[in-house]
Amino acid sequence: MLPFIPWSSPRAEPGGGVFWKTPEIVAWAKGRAFTYIPTDEGRLYLAT
């Protein structure tokens, strides 16, 4: 199974047209290249 990001609650709204998941994805990746795959279950799987 690929790792997934548990979203914070309540979630922050970054503003400026940035999608709400973007800051958490970038923080999780810690400078590594990544691919994300959204799923119907609401999880976001990442491959680094």
Beta strands, then each sheet from edge to edge (+ up, - down):
strand 1: 35-38
strand 2: 44-47
sheet 1: 1+ 2-
end
